[in-house]
Amino acid sequence: MHDRLAMALQDDLTNAIVSTRAKGVLIDVSALEIVDSFIGRMLSNIASASRVLDAVTIVVGMRPHVAITLVELGVQLSGIQTARNVDKGLETINRLIEQSESTDADGDD
Amino acid sequence: MLMETIDTVPIRSSEDIVRVRQKVRFQANAMGMSLIDQTKIITAASEIARNTFEYGGGGELLLELLRDGARRGLRLTFSDEGPGIADIEQAMRDHFTTGGGLGLGLGGAKRLVNEFEIESRPGDGTRVSLIRWK
């Protein structure tokens, strides 16, 4: 994935969250053979933007060698929730959405 | 130590950063590096190539195969004729950036390879060389 494509993904996703009123964003990175600091920053940006737009972001399918390299590089992916695969990611998203809705209903928000 | 030049890759656009990753992957794989070692050197190359493009105004990558006795390694040398770096020590520090990035490029890339060298003078461009031994 080249840099402009990554930037376009960031824009498209945030627009789609608004236009579809999405509650959750699932990003499958299993096809990525590396994640460098640029892609890492893009993932963090998407997660932050979606949080502001009241949607949760889950990154799924990161390969082990990619994860190890990312940690050594020093990228922390702070604020990003992860899951092993798409199914687990969807479970997590549904749970988080239910939690936030019950919090809203309690009026504690 | 024996050296053999394998290839040079121009770095003039963000698509060239992708080509850098592809060339490095091909060579690292051809010399039989493990998947984790391949991933580390490709990621380091991606970081430095982006610096060459964004801060150096473009440049090129030289790929060399090294032989030191039974040991084989891949050396990647990135050079540009950009503005250079005034304070290398500061530039190597994590989270230091003059651009909009995370500031992990140089220090992060150094952690991902076995040998790292940087030469730069203001007005005289920058040369970064990375070696990953197999």
gemmi code that builds the backbone of each chain (N, CA, C; Angstrom):
import gemmi

chains = {
    "A": [
        ("MET", (0.857, -1.194, 0.000), (0.000, 0.000, 0.000), (0.892, 1.243, 0.000)),
        ("HIS", (0.705, 2.110, -0.983), (1.553, 3.296, -0.980), (0.899, 4.428, -0.189)),
        ("ASP", (1.695, 5.468, 0.059), (1.295, 6.486, 1.030), (0.000, 7.195, 0.650)),
        ("ARG", (-0.155, 7.509, -0.637), (-1.359, 8.254, -1.035), (-2.607, 7.394, -0.863)),
        ("LEU", (-2.453, 6.091, -1.121), (-3.577, 5.164, -0.948), (-3.971, 5.102, 0.533)),
        ("ALA", (-2.964, 5.108, 1.403), (-3.220, 5.081, 2.844), (-3.951, 6.347, 3.282)),
        ("MET", (-3.537, 7.492, 2.737), (-4.201, 8.758, 3.068), (-5.647, 8.737, 2.570)),
        ("ALA", (-5.848, 8.192, 1.361), (-7.188, 8.133, 0.778), (-8.098, 7.245, 1.625)),
        ("LEU", (-7.537, 6.141, 2.113), (-8.304, 5.224, 2.965), (-8.771, 5.954, 4.218)),
        ("GLN", (-7.864, 6.733, 4.792), (-8.187, 7.499, 5.995), (-9.368, 8.446, 5.726)),
        ("ASP", (-9.309, 9.170, 4.621), (-10.386, 10.107, 4.265), (-11.694, 9.376, 3.985)),
        ("ASP", (-11.592, 8.307, 3.158), (-12.799, 7.568, 2.765), (-13.499, 6.986, 3.989)),
        ("LEU", (-12.687, 6.432, 4.898), (-13.275, 5.791, 6.078), (-13.991, 6.796, 6.964)),
        ("THR", (-13.355, 7.932, 7.212), (-14.007, 8.907, 8.093), (-15.278, 9.451, 7.444)),
        ("ASN", (-15.257, 9.660, 6.127), (-16.474, 10.095, 5.434), (-17.562, 9.038, 5.520)),
        ("ALA", (-17.154, 7.766, 5.353), (-18.132, 6.678, 5.372), (-18.751, 6.521, 6.765)),
        ("ILE", (-17.978, 6.789, 7.810), (-18.525, 6.686, 9.176), (-19.694, 7.662, 9.321)),
        ("VAL", (-19.490, 8.873, 8.798), (-20.532, 9.896, 8.905), (-21.726, 9.540, 8.016)),
        ("SER", (-21.460, 9.196, 6.745), (-22.570, 8.995, 5.814), (-23.383, 7.750, 6.150)),
        ("THR", (-22.766, 6.723, 6.715), (-23.510, 5.495, 7.027), (-23.903, 5.433, 8.499)),
        ("ARG", (-23.507, 6.437, 9.271), (-23.718, 6.453, 10.735), (-23.198, 5.176, 11.378)),
        ("ALA", (-22.038, 4.750, 10.911), (-21.452, 3.503, 11.421), (-21.113, 3.634, 12.892)),
        ("LYS", (-21.272, 2.504, 13.589), (-20.943, 2.459, 15.024), (-19.590, 1.788, 15.239)),
        ("GLY", (-19.144, 1.083, 14.200), (-17.883, 0.370, 14.343), (-17.118, 0.315, 13.034)),
        ("VAL", (-15.783, 0.276, 13.142), (-14.922, 0.158, 11.971), (-13.989, -1.020, 12.206)),
        ("LEU", (-13.983, -1.955, 11.267), (-13.113, -3.115, 11.380), (-12.076, -3.028, 10.267)),
        ("ILE", (-10.797, -2.991, 10.624), (-9.750, -2.914, 9.605), (-8.947, -4.208, 9.639)),
        ("ASP", (-8.997, -4.938, 8.517), (-8.275, -6.201, 8.421), (-6.914, -5.930, 7.774)),
        ("VAL", (-5.840, -6.120, 8.545), (-4.499, -5.829, 8.012), (-3.735, -7.116, 7.675)),
        ("SER", (-4.476, -8.235, 7.545), (-3.777, -9.509, 7.320), (-3.041, -9.555, 5.982)),
        ("ALA", (-3.437, -8.687, 5.038), (-2.745, -8.685, 3.746), (-1.488, -7.813, 3.769)),
        ("LEU", (-1.275, -7.065, 4.832), (-0.108, -6.177, 4.876), (1.129, -6.963, 5.307)),
        ("GLU", (2.161, -6.904, 4.463), (3.379, -7.655, 4.780), (4.316, -6.864, 5.679)),
        ("ILE", (4.119, -5.561, 5.723), (4.811, -4.759, 6.731), (3.867, -3.633, 7.170)),
        ("VAL", (4.085, -3.139, 8.376), (3.430, -1.915, 8.816), (4.551, -1.016, 9.318)),
        ("ASP", (4.779, 0.079, 8.634), (5.833, 0.994, 9.087), (5.200, 2.132, 9.884)),
        ("SER", (5.996, 3.123, 10.271), (5.437, 4.158, 11.153), (4.370, 4.979, 10.440)),
        ("PHE", (4.462, 5.066, 9.117), (3.463, 5.824, 8.363), (2.095, 5.142, 8.428)),
        ("ILE", (2.094, 3.843, 8.147), (0.834, 3.085, 8.208), (0.337, 3.027, 9.656)),
        ("GLY", (1.267, 2.894, 10.603), (0.900, 2.880, 12.013), (0.201, 4.165, 12.416)),
        ("ARG", (0.747, 5.285, 11.933), (0.150, 6.580, 12.256), (-1.233, 6.697, 11.621)),
        ("MET", (-1.354, 6.158, 10.396), (-2.654, 6.210, 9.730), (-3.702, 5.418, 10.517)),
        ("LEU", (-3.305, 4.244, 11.015), (-4.246, 3.441, 11.803), (-4.658, 4.186, 13.074)),
        ("SER", (-3.687, 4.826, 13.736), (-4.003, 5.608, 14.942), (-4.933, 6.763, 14.614)),
        ("ASN", (-4.673, 7.432, 13.490), (-5.521, 8.559, 13.087), (-6.956, 8.115, 12.821)),
        ("ILE", (-7.098, 6.981, 12.134), (-8.450, 6.474, 11.846), (-9.173, 6.170, 13.153)),
        ("ALA", (-8.454, 5.530, 14.094), (-9.064, 5.182, 15.378), (-9.483, 6.444, 16.138)),
        ("SER", (-8.621, 7.465, 16.132), (-8.954, 8.710, 16.841), (-10.134, 9.411, 16.202)),
        ("ALA", (-10.117, 9.500, 14.860), (-11.208, 10.182, 14.160), (-12.519, 9.452, 14.383)),
        ("SER", (-12.491, 8.113, 14.322), (-13.755, 7.391, 14.477), (-14.269, 7.531, 15.908)),
        ("ARG", (-13.341, 7.618, 16.877), (-13.771, 7.800, 18.267), (-14.521, 9.125, 18.412)),
        ("VAL", (-13.964, 10.161, 17.782), (-14.612, 11.473, 17.828), (-15.995, 11.405, 17.162)),
        ("LEU", (-16.112, 10.542, 16.147), (-17.386, 10.389, 15.431), (-18.270, 9.318, 16.075)),
        ("ASP", (-17.923, 8.902, 17.283), (-18.702, 7.940, 18.049), (-18.764, 6.549, 17.416)),
        ("ALA", (-17.641, 6.122, 16.855), (-17.560, 4.753, 16.338), (-16.304, 4.100, 16.923)),
        ("VAL", (-16.354, 2.784, 17.112), (-15.168, 2.096, 17.634), (-14.385, 1.473, 16.476)),
        ("THR", (-13.068, 1.423, 16.610), (-12.223, 0.839, 15.568), (-11.491, -0.377, 16.123)),
        ("ILE", (-11.532, -1.451, 15.358), (-10.784, -2.651, 15.728), (-9.880, -3.024, 14.558)),
        ("VAL", (-8.608, -3.249, 14.850), (-7.664, -3.707, 13.828), (-7.494, -5.207, 14.020)),
        ("VAL", (-7.715, -5.962, 12.951), (-7.619, -7.425, 13.069), (-6.610, -8.018, 12.096)),
        ("GLY", (-6.126, -9.199, 12.452), (-5.343, -10.010, 11.527), (-3.891, -9.614, 11.344)),
        ("MET", (-3.327, -8.861, 12.300), (-1.925, -8.496, 12.115), (-1.045, -9.736, 12.243)),
        ("ARG", (-0.146, -9.908, 11.301), (0.711, -11.093, 11.345), (1.770, -10.945, 12.444)),
        ("PRO", (2.162, -12.072, 13.050), (3.092, -12.004, 14.184), (4.405, -11.271, 13.871)),
        ("HIS", (5.004, -11.549, 12.696), (6.292, -10.904, 12.393), (6.113, -9.407, 12.170)),
        ("VAL", (4.919, -9.027, 11.717), (4.629, -7.602, 11.537), (4.501, -6.928, 12.907)),
        ("ALA", (3.822, -7.617, 13.825), (3.614, -7.066, 15.172), (4.952, -6.886, 15.894)),
        ("ILE", (5.811, -7.897, 15.816), (7.124, -7.832, 16.498), (7.938, -6.659, 15.949)),
        ("THR", (7.941, -6.531, 14.621), (8.720, -5.466, 13.982), (8.193, -4.086, 14.368)),
        ("LEU", (6.882, -3.983, 14.440), (6.245, -2.708, 14.783), (6.640, -2.264, 16.195)),
        ("VAL", (6.676, -3.226, 17.109), (7.047, -2.920, 18.495), (8.510, -2.477, 18.555)),
        ("GLU", (9.384, -3.190, 17.830), (10.804, -2.814, 17.832), (11.021, -1.449, 17.191)),
        ("LEU", (10.219, -1.165, 16.201), (10.306, 0.138, 15.539), (9.931, 1.248, 16.518)),
        ("GLY", (9.061, 0.921, 17.479), (8.677, 1.911, 18.490), (7.275, 2.458, 18.305)),
        ("VAL", (6.526, 1.879, 17.345), (5.152, 2.331, 17.115), (4.240, 1.675, 18.148)),
        ("GLN", (3.463, 2.487, 18.850), (2.681, 1.921, 19.947), (1.210, 1.682, 19.621)),
        ("LEU", (0.733, 2.200, 18.523), (-0.678, 2.039, 18.152), (-1.590, 2.339, 19.337)),
        ("SER", (-1.285, 3.415, 20.038), (-2.058, 3.722, 21.230), (-3.494, 4.058, 20.845)),
        ("GLY", (-4.416, 3.605, 21.680), (-5.829, 3.869, 21.436), (-6.442, 2.954, 20.404)),
        ("ILE", (-5.678, 1.946, 19.954), (-6.236, 1.023, 18.964), (-6.546, -0.306, 19.619)),
        ("GLN", (-7.769, -0.767, 19.422), (-8.168, -2.084, 19.908), (-7.844, -3.085, 18.816)),
        ("THR", (-7.399, -4.270, 19.219), (-7.073, -5.279, 18.220), (-7.801, -6.580, 18.529)),
        ("ALA", (-7.911, -7.425, 17.516), (-8.470, -8.765, 17.696), (-7.755, -9.686, 16.732)),
        ("ARG", (-7.824, -10.998, 17.037), (-7.060, -11.969, 16.253), (-7.539, -12.058, 14.805)),
        ("ASN", (-8.867, -12.085, 14.618), (-9.381, -12.251, 13.261), (-10.706, -11.506, 13.128)),
        ("VAL", (-11.286, -11.576, 11.931), (-12.503, -10.808, 11.643), (-13.647, -11.202, 12.585)),
        ("ASP", (-13.830, -12.536, 12.822), (-14.925, -12.978, 13.695), (-14.780, -12.414, 15.108)),
        ("LYS", (-13.560, -12.545, 15.663), (-13.313, -12.026, 17.019), (-13.480, -10.507, 17.034)),
        ("GLY", (-13.056, -9.873, 15.947), (-13.159, -8.423, 15.854), (-14.606, -7.966, 15.877)),
        ("LEU", (-15.466, -8.687, 15.141), (-16.892, -8.342, 15.108), (-17.528, -8.541, 16.487)),
        ("GLU", (-17.129, -9.636, 17.161), (-17.633, -9.877, 18.526), (-17.281, -8.695, 19.419)),
        ("THR", (-16.022, -8.281, 19.340), (-15.559, -7.167, 20.189), (-16.316, -5.888, 19.863)),
        ("ILE", (-16.480, -5.619, 18.567), (-17.192, -4.403, 18.162), (-18.619, -4.425, 18.708)),
        ("ASN", (-19.294, -5.568, 18.545), (-20.682, -5.655, 19.031), (-20.760, -5.432, 20.539)),
        ("ARG", (-19.785, -6.021, 21.260), (-19.774, -5.870, 22.710), (-19.582, -4.390, 23.088)),
        ("LEU", (-18.613, -3.755, 22.413), (-18.318, -2.352, 22.731), (-19.506, -1.443, 22.419)),
        ("ILE", (-20.186, -1.751, 21.296), (-21.343, -0.927, 20.927), (-22.459, -1.103, 21.964)),
        ("GLU", (-22.696, -2.379, 22.375), (-23.722, -2.630, 23.403), (-23.392, -1.896, 24.691)),
        ("GLN", (-22.118, -1.978, 25.082), (-21.683, -1.292, 26.304), (-21.961, 0.200, 26.224)),
        ("SER", (-21.582, 0.799, 25.088), (-21.730, 2.254, 24.998), (-23.211, 2.627, 24.941)),
        ("GLU", (-24.041, 1.763, 24.337), (-25.478, 2.061, 24.286), (-26.130, 1.941, 25.652)),
        ("SER", (-25.692, 0.925, 26.434), (-26.300, 0.781, 27.769), (-25.840, 1.934, 28.661)),
        ("THR", (-24.622, 2.405, 28.457), (-24.146, 3.566, 29.222), (-24.985, 4.795, 28.884)),
        ("ASP", (-25.242, 4.948, 27.556), (-26.071, 6.084, 27.121), (-27.466, 6.021, 27.762)),
        ("ALA", (-28.043, 4.784, 27.766), (-29.406, 4.613, 28.285), (-29.475, 4.918, 29.785)),
        ("ASP", (-28.367, 4.609, 30.485), (-28.337, 4.872, 31.936), (-28.227, 6.373, 32.234)),
        ("GLY", (-27.893, 7.104, 31.215), (-27.768, 8.544, 31.390), (-26.510, 8.936, 32.161)),
        ("ASP", (-25.554, 7.980, 32.247), (-24.309, 8.289, 32.967), (-23.317, 9.023, 32.084)),
        ("ASP", (-23.636, 9.125, 30.843), (-22.653, 9.580, 29.865), (-22.363, 11.084, 29.945)),
    ],
    "B": [
        ("MET", (36.162, -8.168, 3.476), (34.724, -8.276, 3.196), (34.458, -8.041, 1.708)),
        ("LEU", (33.725, -8.948, 1.101), (33.402, -8.824, -0.320), (32.058, -8.153, -0.501)),
        ("MET", (31.994, -7.324, -1.534), (30.733, -6.632, -1.792), (30.344, -6.827, -3.244)),
        ("GLU", (29.090, -6.941, -3.470), (28.611, -7.069, -4.845), (27.377, -6.179, -4.985)),
        ("THR", (27.455, -5.228, -5.907), (26.301, -4.356, -6.120), (25.231, -5.132, -6.872)),
        ("ILE", (24.040, -5.087, -6.338), (22.962, -5.839, -6.977), (22.071, -4.922, -7.801)),
        ("ASP", (21.768, -3.771, -7.249), (20.741, -2.961, -7.884), (20.773, -1.537, -7.340)),
        ("THR", (20.229, -0.609, -8.104), (19.950, 0.719, -7.556), (18.491, 1.037, -7.849)),
        ("VAL", (17.875, 1.747, -6.933), (16.460, 2.101, -7.083), (16.326, 3.608, -6.877)),
        ("PRO", (15.806, 4.335, -7.861), (15.579, 5.768, -7.647), (14.425, 5.975, -6.657)),
        ("ILE", (14.520, 7.033, -5.876), (13.442, 7.356, -4.927), (12.981, 8.778, -5.235)),
        ("ARG", (11.969, 8.863, -6.091), (11.492, 10.178, -6.553), (10.009, 10.398, -6.268)),
        ("SER", (9.323, 9.367, -5.827), (7.877, 9.493, -5.594), (7.478, 8.519, -4.501)),
        ("SER", (6.233, 8.632, -4.030), (5.819, 7.713, -2.970), (5.644, 6.294, -3.532)),
        ("GLU", (5.398, 6.166, -4.850), (5.350, 4.830, -5.469), (6.729, 4.174, -5.409)),
        ("ASP", (7.791, 5.004, -5.493), (9.148, 4.444, -5.427), (9.433, 3.823, -4.063)),
        ("ILE", (8.777, 4.329, -3.012), (8.963, 3.733, -1.677), (8.436, 2.298, -1.698)),
        ("VAL", (7.334, 2.091, -2.424), (6.792, 0.735, -2.583), (7.786, -0.131, -3.358)),
        ("ARG", (8.394, 0.449, -4.412), (9.379, -0.316, -5.201), (10.591, -0.679, -4.347)),
        ("VAL", (11.014, 0.243, -3.486), (12.127, -0.046, -2.569), (11.791, -1.276, -1.726)),
        ("ARG", (10.569, -1.275, -1.155), (10.169, -2.409, -0.318), (10.180, -3.713, -1.130)),
        ("GLN", (9.685, -3.646, -2.382), (9.637, -4.853, -3.218), (11.040, -5.377, -3.529)),
        ("LYS", (11.949, -4.460, -3.899), (13.329, -4.882, -4.236), (14.027, -5.479, -3.021)),
        ("VAL", (13.840, -4.833, -1.854), (14.498, -5.321, -0.645), (13.924, -6.687, -0.262)),
        ("ARG", (12.599, -6.815, -0.378), (11.975, -8.109, -0.083), (12.542, -9.201, -0.984)),
        ("PHE", (12.636, -8.894, -2.280), (13.125, -9.884, -3.239), (14.532, -10.356, -2.863)),
        ("GLN", (15.438, -9.399, -2.561), (16.816, -9.766, -2.236), (16.922, -10.496, -0.906)),
        ("ALA", (16.194, -10.014, 0.092), (16.260, -10.625, 1.422), (15.749, -12.058, 1.347)),
        ("ASN", (14.707, -12.245, 0.556), (14.130, -13.567, 0.372), (15.096, -14.466, -0.409)),
        ("ALA", (15.715, -13.898, -1.479), (16.629, -14.667, -2.324), (17.847, -15.144, -1.528)),
        ("MET", (18.283, -14.338, -0.545), (19.450, -14.784, 0.222), (19.053, -15.664, 1.413)),
        ("GLY", (17.778, -15.972, 1.510), (17.314, -16.949, 2.492), (17.111, -16.413, 3.898)),
        ("MET", (16.872, -15.106, 4.023), (16.596, -14.550, 5.360), (15.277, -15.085, 5.889)),
        ("SER", (15.192, -15.208, 7.210), (13.939, -15.639, 7.833), (12.873, -14.561, 7.621)),
        ("LEU", (11.633, -14.957, 7.790), (10.527, -14.020, 7.561), (10.638, -12.807, 8.482)),
        ("ILE", (11.023, -13.047, 9.726), (11.107, -11.935, 10.673), (12.257, -10.982, 10.284)),
        ("ASP", (13.395, -11.543, 9.853), (14.509, -10.692, 9.425), (14.158, -9.914, 8.158)),
        ("GLN", (13.455, -10.586, 7.244), (13.001, -9.893, 6.029), (12.104, -8.714, 6.398)),
        ("THR", (11.168, -8.989, 7.300), (10.201, -7.952, 7.692), (10.920, -6.762, 8.327)),
        ("LYS", (11.934, -7.057, 9.155), (12.666, -5.977, 9.821), (13.415, -5.108, 8.821)),
        ("ILE", (14.123, -5.734, 7.884), (14.911, -4.898, 6.961), (14.001, -4.171, 5.964)),
        ("ILE", (12.896, -4.799, 5.585), (11.968, -4.114, 4.666), (11.343, -2.905, 5.373)),
        ("THR", (10.982, -3.084, 6.642), (10.369, -1.986, 7.396), (11.374, -0.848, 7.596)),
        ("ALA", (12.616, -1.214, 7.941), (13.662, -0.192, 8.100), (13.864, 0.552, 6.784)),
        ("ALA", (13.890, -0.199, 5.669), (14.081, 0.411, 4.354), (12.937, 1.373, 4.038)),
        ("SER", (11.729, 0.986, 4.416), (10.563, 1.825, 4.152), (10.677, 3.157, 4.912)),
        ("GLU", (11.133, 3.080, 6.159), (11.298, 4.300, 6.966), (12.334, 5.232, 6.341)),
        ("ILE", (13.493, 4.673, 5.981), (14.573, 5.523, 5.470), (14.234, 6.048, 4.071)),
        ("ALA", (13.602, 5.196, 3.248), (13.217, 5.639, 1.900), (12.261, 6.832, 1.986)),
        ("ARG", (11.373, 6.789, 2.976), (10.439, 7.903, 3.127), (11.172, 9.175, 3.540)),
        ("ASN", (12.183, 9.033, 4.408), (13.003, 10.194, 4.768), (13.716, 10.759, 3.540)),
        ("THR", (14.285, 9.842, 2.731), (15.006, 10.264, 1.524), (14.081, 11.073, 0.619)),
        ("PHE", (12.842, 10.594, 0.493), (11.871, 11.262, -0.371), (11.377, 12.573, 0.245)),
        ("GLU", (10.968, 12.516, 1.510), (10.305, 13.684, 2.109), (11.263, 14.767, 2.570)),
        ("TYR", (12.357, 14.361, 3.198), (13.276, 15.365, 3.750), (14.453, 15.629, 2.807)),
        ("GLY", (14.864, 14.576, 2.061), (16.039, 14.718, 1.199), (15.689, 15.207, -0.197)),
        ("GLY", (14.381, 15.325, -0.483), (13.964, 15.751, -1.819), (14.186, 14.685, -2.873)),
        ("GLY", (14.283, 13.436, -2.450), (14.511, 12.329, -3.381), (15.978, 11.950, -3.435)),
        ("GLY", (16.223, 10.753, -3.936), (17.598, 10.263, -4.006), (17.596, 8.862, -4.550)),
        ("GLU", (18.492, 8.020, -4.034), (18.461, 6.646, -4.515), (18.926, 5.658, -3.466)),
        ("LEU", (18.557, 4.407, -3.731), (18.967, 3.291, -2.869), (19.929, 2.416, -3.654)),
        ("LEU", (21.028, 2.058, -2.995), (21.983, 1.106, -3.557), (21.886, -0.179, -2.737)),
        ("LEU", (21.624, -1.312, -3.421), (21.562, -2.603, -2.720), (22.856, -3.364, -2.973)),
        ("GLU", (23.475, -3.843, -1.905), (24.707, -4.620, -2.049), (24.631, -5.893, -1.225)),
        ("LEU", (25.201, -6.934, -1.810), (25.303, -8.212, -1.114), (26.682, -8.251, -0.477)),
        ("LEU", (26.767, -8.576, 0.802), (28.051, -8.621, 1.497), (28.407, -10.068, 1.821)),
        ("ARG", (29.705, -10.363, 1.713), (30.180, -11.678, 2.153), (31.357, -11.449, 3.077)),
        ("ASP", (31.248, -11.976, 4.282), (32.317, -11.839, 5.257), (32.546, -13.237, 5.817)),
        ("GLY", (33.501, -13.959, 5.214), (33.672, -15.367, 5.560), (32.429, -16.117, 5.153)),
        ("ALA", (31.839, -16.829, 6.108), (30.637, -17.608, 5.787), (29.378, -16.755, 5.918)),
        ("ARG", (29.574, -15.538, 6.446), (28.427, -14.695, 6.753), (27.977, -13.907, 5.509)),
        ("ARG", (26.700, -13.836, 5.323), (26.199, -13.032, 4.204), (25.238, -11.974, 4.733)),
        ("GLY", (25.280, -10.849, 4.106), (24.413, -9.766, 4.563), (23.923, -8.915, 3.404)),
        ("LEU", (22.937, -8.123, 3.722), (22.388, -7.200, 2.730), (22.637, -5.781, 3.234)),
        ("ARG", (23.316, -4.987, 2.403), (23.537, -3.590, 2.782), (22.696, -2.683, 1.886)),
        ("LEU", (22.005, -1.764, 2.520), (21.163, -0.804, 1.806), (21.715, 0.585, 2.088)),
        ("THR", (22.092, 1.305, 1.041), (22.599, 2.660, 1.235), (21.669, 3.649, 0.546)),
        ("PHE", (21.103, 4.528, 1.340), (20.184, 5.554, 0.832), (20.929, 6.870, 0.770)),
        ("SER", (20.930, 7.514, -0.400), (21.613, 8.806, -0.455), (20.736, 9.848, -1.127)),
        ("ASP", (20.861, 11.060, -0.629), (20.142, 12.174, -1.241), (21.045, 13.392, -1.252)),
        ("GLU", (20.633, 14.393, -2.021), (21.399, 15.638, -2.055), (20.573, 16.769, -1.460)),
        ("GLY", (19.807, 16.425, -0.454), (18.927, 17.394, 0.192), (19.663, 18.312, 1.154)),
        ("PRO", (18.891, 18.956, 2.022), (19.469, 19.965, 2.919), (20.406, 19.400, 3.993)),
        ("GLY", (20.387, 18.093, 4.188), (21.246, 17.508, 5.220), (20.667, 17.702, 6.611)),
        ("ILE", (21.352, 17.107, 7.582), (20.867, 17.155, 8.968), (21.922, 17.864, 9.811)),
        ("ALA", (21.511, 18.924, 10.503), (22.463, 19.701, 11.297), (22.864, 18.950, 12.570)),
        ("ASP", (21.871, 18.390, 13.260), (22.127, 17.723, 14.531), (21.679, 16.272, 14.434)),
        ("ILE", (22.630, 15.395, 14.081), (22.278, 13.988, 13.846), (21.803, 13.327, 15.135)),
        ("GLU", (22.449, 13.668, 16.236), (22.087, 13.063, 17.520), (20.612, 13.331, 17.845)),
        ("GLN", (20.215, 14.566, 17.611), (18.824, 14.962, 17.859), (17.875, 14.223, 16.893)),
        ("ALA", (18.297, 14.127, 15.624), (17.452, 13.476, 14.612), (17.270, 11.992, 14.893)),
        ("MET", (18.254, 11.369, 15.564), (18.188, 9.944, 15.872), (17.251, 9.654, 17.039)),
        ("ARG", (16.963, 10.681, 17.823), (16.169, 10.487, 19.032), (14.715, 10.179, 18.674)),
        ("ASP", (14.121, 9.235, 19.400), (12.724, 8.890, 19.143), (11.828, 10.097, 19.371)),
        ("HIS", (10.844, 10.194, 18.518), (9.802, 11.232, 18.589), (10.286, 12.624, 18.229)),
        ("PHE", (11.564, 12.744, 17.784), (11.980, 14.043, 17.271), (11.589, 14.095, 15.800)),
        ("THR", (10.860, 15.128, 15.413), (10.518, 15.275, 14.002), (10.442, 16.739, 13.614)),
        ("THR", (10.875, 17.022, 12.377), (10.698, 18.375, 11.849), (9.514, 18.370, 10.891)),
        ("GLY", (9.014, 17.163, 10.603), (7.863, 17.046, 9.695), (6.628, 16.705, 10.486)),
        ("GLY", (5.687, 16.015, 9.846), (4.448, 15.674, 10.537), (4.421, 14.233, 10.993)),
        ("GLY", (5.580, 13.584, 10.970), (5.599, 12.147, 11.258), (5.697, 11.845, 12.738)),
        ("LEU", (5.923, 10.565, 13.035), (6.026, 10.133, 14.428), (7.426, 10.358, 14.969)),
        ("GLY", (8.372, 10.649, 14.078), (9.748, 10.834, 14.519), (10.394, 9.541, 14.965)),
        ("LEU", (9.964, 8.429, 14.336), (10.557, 7.143, 14.718), (11.450, 6.593, 13.619)),
        ("GLY", (11.498, 7.286, 12.490), (12.188, 6.758, 11.310), (13.631, 6.337, 11.540)),
        ("LEU", (14.482, 7.268, 11.934), (15.912, 6.959, 12.045), (16.212, 6.023, 13.219)),
        ("GLY", (15.764, 6.411, 14.404), (16.026, 5.586, 15.586), (15.373, 4.217, 15.467)),
        ("GLY", (14.144, 4.201, 14.935), (13.412, 2.946, 14.771), (14.104, 2.036, 13.775)),
        ("ALA", (14.537, 2.601, 12.650), (15.218, 1.807, 11.622), (16.509, 1.218, 12.185)),
        ("LYS", (17.213, 2.008, 13.005), (18.466, 1.522, 13.603), (18.219, 0.279, 14.459)),
        ("ARG", (17.100, 0.265, 15.185), (16.792, -0.888, 16.036), (16.464, -2.142, 15.227)),
        ("LEU", (16.092, -1.954, 13.964), (15.651, -3.105, 13.156), (16.768, -3.749, 12.343)),
        ("VAL", (17.979, -3.156, 12.384), (19.076, -3.719, 11.589), (20.269, -4.036, 12.493)),
        ("ASN", (21.281, -4.703, 11.952), (22.460, -5.043, 12.751), (23.480, -3.923, 12.755)),
        ("GLU", (23.596, -3.221, 11.617), (24.549, -2.107, 11.562), (23.882, -0.914, 10.911)),
        ("PHE", (24.185, 0.248, 11.447), (23.533, 1.468, 10.988), (24.569, 2.583, 10.946)),
        ("GLU", (24.639, 3.265, 9.818), (25.561, 4.405, 9.729), (24.845, 5.565, 9.077)),
        ("ILE", (25.129, 6.750, 9.570), (24.549, 7.934, 8.948), (25.629, 9.002, 8.798)),
        ("GLU", (25.649, 9.592, 7.611), (26.585, 10.687, 7.360), (25.773, 11.819, 6.775)),
        ("SER", (25.930, 12.983, 7.341), (25.174, 14.114, 6.811), (25.824, 15.416, 7.243)),
        ("ARG", (25.777, 16.392, 6.364), (26.214, 17.742, 6.710), (25.229, 18.709, 6.097)),
        ("PRO", (24.911, 19.791, 6.812), (23.981, 20.756, 6.235), (24.444, 21.199, 4.845)),
        ("GLY", (23.520, 21.149, 3.905), (23.809, 21.560, 2.533), (24.500, 20.508, 1.693)),
        ("ASP", (24.781, 19.370, 2.299), (25.592, 18.375, 1.602), (24.912, 17.005, 1.528)),
        ("GLY", (23.619, 16.967, 1.749), (22.891, 15.708, 1.607), (23.099, 14.750, 2.766)),
        ("THR", (22.453, 13.596, 2.647), (22.479, 12.600, 3.718), (22.694, 11.219, 3.115)),
        ("ARG", (23.477, 10.417, 3.817), (23.671, 9.030, 3.404), (23.430, 8.140, 4.609)),
        ("VAL", (22.517, 7.206, 4.467), (22.224, 6.273, 5.556), (22.494, 4.873, 5.049)),
        ("SER", (23.270, 4.101, 5.802), (23.514, 2.730, 5.370), (23.077, 1.737, 6.452)),
        ("LEU", (22.356, 0.725, 6.006), (21.795, -0.302, 6.901), (22.359, -1.657, 6.494)),
        ("ILE", (22.738, -2.465, 7.464), (23.137, -3.843, 7.147), (22.346, -4.805, 8.021)),
        ("ARG", (21.818, -5.820, 7.386), (21.198, -6.920, 8.140), (21.942, -8.171, 7.713)),
        ("TRP", (22.594, -8.827, 8.670), (23.296, -10.082, 8.392), (22.311, -11.224, 8.466)),
        ("LYS", (22.598, -12.244, 7.661), (21.715, -13.407, 7.680), (22.088, -14.305, 8.844)),
    ],
}
model = gemmi.Model(1)
for chain_id, residues in chains.items():
    chain = gemmi.Chain(chain_id)
    for i, (resn, *xyz) in enumerate(residues, 1):
        res = gemmi.Residue()
        res.name, res.seqid = resn, gemmi.SeqId(i, " ")
        for name, pos in zip(("N", "CA", "C"), xyz):
            atom = gemmi.Atom()
            atom.name, atom.element = name, gemmi.Element(name[0])
            atom.pos, atom.b_iso = gemmi.Position(*pos), 0.0
            res.add_atom(atom)
        chain.add_residue(res)
    model.add_chain(chain)
structure = gemmi.Structure()
structure.add_model(model)
structure.setup_entities()
